[in-house]
Amino acid sequence: MPQPLAPAVTADIALHCDDEHGRPMAFIATFSYDVTDPYAVRVTFHVPSGEIPWVMARSLLARGLGEPAGDGDIRLSPGLDENGLAVVRVDFHSPEGRLQVEVRSGDLLAFLGRTWLAVLPGEETVDVDGFLAELLA
């Protein structure tokens, strides 16, 4: 059964890391989910040099809340921050470098919960005919 169209789900979430001098810093990333691409979560880092986009599997993000996940460009693992709060450590790898951040688990869970209201896990569908028509147009 096709999924009903729902508005995109977005959330601005604080990411915490150390700068190049080892000083703690935080910045905002926008997490977004669109039912027309139900397997993906887009993350846009808002940094002084501009916006940096990443795409990851929604299931990878969910798995990373409870256990180490990922073995490629994005690796996640649950943990506790210096204040004992639950976080997910996310390690992004690219040819240009590496970024390690901590995200509060509650923030990720709240975002994912809203995506699950839009499309339940396991009920994702992709319009292959529409995709092919667009590709061949």
C-alpha positions as CSV (number, residue, x, y, z in Angstrom):
1,M,0.0,0.0,0.0
2,P,1.5,3.4,-0.9
3,Q,2.4,5.7,1.9
4,P,0.4,8.8,2.4
5,L,2.3,12.0,1.6
6,A,3.4,13.8,4.8
7,P,5.4,16.9,5.1
8,A,9.1,16.6,5.4
9,V,10.4,16.1,8.9
10,T,13.3,18.5,10.0
11,A,15.1,19.2,13.2
12,D,18.0,21.5,14.0
13,I,20.2,19.5,16.4
14,A,23.3,20.6,18.2
15,L,26.4,18.6,17.5
16,H,29.3,18.7,20.0
17,C,33.0,18.2,19.1
18,D,36.5,19.5,19.8
19,D,38.0,22.2,17.5
20,E,41.5,21.8,16.0
21,H,43.0,23.0,19.2
22,G,41.1,20.5,21.4
23,R,38.6,23.1,22.7
24,P,35.0,22.0,23.0
25,M,32.6,23.6,20.5
26,A,29.0,23.1,19.3
27,F,27.3,23.8,16.0
28,I,23.9,23.2,14.5
29,A,23.1,20.6,11.9
30,T,19.7,20.2,10.2
31,F,18.4,16.7,10.0
32,S,15.8,16.2,7.4
33,Y,13.6,13.3,6.2
34,D,11.4,13.2,3.2
35,V,8.8,10.4,2.6
36,T,9.7,10.4,-1.1
37,D,13.1,9.1,-0.1
38,P,12.1,7.0,2.9
39,Y,15.4,5.2,3.5
40,A,17.5,8.3,3.8
41,V,18.2,11.0,6.4
42,R,19.9,14.1,5.2
43,V,22.2,16.0,7.5
44,T,23.3,19.6,6.7
45,F,26.2,21.0,8.8
46,H,26.0,24.7,9.2
47,V,29.6,25.9,9.6
48,P,31.2,29.3,9.1
49,S,32.6,28.1,5.7
50,G,29.1,27.2,4.4
51,E,26.8,24.2,4.4
52,I,28.1,20.7,4.2
53,P,25.5,18.0,3.2
54,W,25.6,14.3,4.2
55,V,23.2,11.5,3.6
56,M,22.8,8.4,5.8
57,A,20.4,5.5,6.1
58,R,17.6,6.1,8.6
59,S,18.1,2.6,9.9
60,L,21.8,3.2,10.5
61,L,20.9,6.3,12.6
62,A,18.4,4.2,14.6
63,R,20.8,1.3,15.1
64,G,23.5,3.7,16.4
65,L,21.2,4.7,19.3
66,G,21.7,1.3,20.9
67,E,24.8,-0.3,19.4
68,P,27.9,0.4,17.3
69,A,26.8,0.7,13.7
70,G,28.3,1.5,10.3
71,D,31.5,0.5,8.7
72,G,32.0,3.0,5.9
73,D,32.0,6.7,5.8
74,I,29.7,7.0,8.8
75,R,30.2,5.1,12.1
76,L,28.0,5.5,15.1
77,S,28.3,4.3,18.7
78,P,26.2,5.0,21.8
79,G,27.9,6.4,24.9
80,L,27.7,8.9,27.8
81,D,29.1,12.4,27.7
82,E,31.1,14.0,30.5
83,N,27.9,14.8,32.3
84,G,26.6,11.3,32.1
85,L,24.0,12.1,29.5
86,A,23.3,9.5,26.7
87,V,24.9,10.5,23.4
88,V,25.6,9.0,20.0
89,R,29.1,9.5,18.8
90,V,29.2,9.9,15.0
91,D,32.4,9.6,13.1
92,F,32.2,11.0,9.5
93,H,35.0,10.1,7.1
94,S,35.6,11.8,3.7
95,P,38.6,12.3,1.4
96,E,38.8,15.8,2.8
97,G,39.1,14.7,6.4
98,R,37.3,13.3,9.4
99,L,34.8,14.8,11.9
100,Q,33.8,13.2,15.2
101,V,30.8,14.6,16.9
102,E,28.5,13.8,19.8
103,V,24.7,14.1,19.5
104,R,22.3,13.9,22.4
105,S,20.5,10.6,22.1
106,G,17.2,12.2,23.1
107,D,17.4,14.7,20.3
108,L,18.0,11.9,17.7
109,L,15.3,9.8,19.2
110,A,12.8,12.7,19.0
111,F,13.7,13.3,15.3
112,L,13.5,9.6,14.5
113,G,10.2,9.3,16.3
114,R,8.7,12.0,14.0
115,T,10.1,10.1,10.9
116,W,8.5,6.9,12.1
117,L,5.2,8.7,12.4
118,A,5.6,9.7,8.7
119,V,6.7,6.2,7.5
120,L,7.0,3.2,9.9
121,P,10.2,1.2,9.7
122,G,9.7,-1.7,7.4
123,E,7.0,0.0,5.5
124,E,9.2,2.2,3.3
125,T,8.4,2.0,-0.4
126,V,10.1,3.5,-3.4
127,D,8.3,4.5,-6.6
128,V,10.6,2.6,-9.0
129,D,8.4,3.4,-12.1
130,G,8.4,7.1,-11.2
131,F,12.1,7.0,-10.7
132,L,12.7,5.3,-14.0
133,A,10.4,7.7,-15.9
134,E,12.3,10.6,-14.4
135,L,15.6,9.1,-15.2
136,L,14.7,8.4,-18.8
137,A,13.0,11.7,-19.4
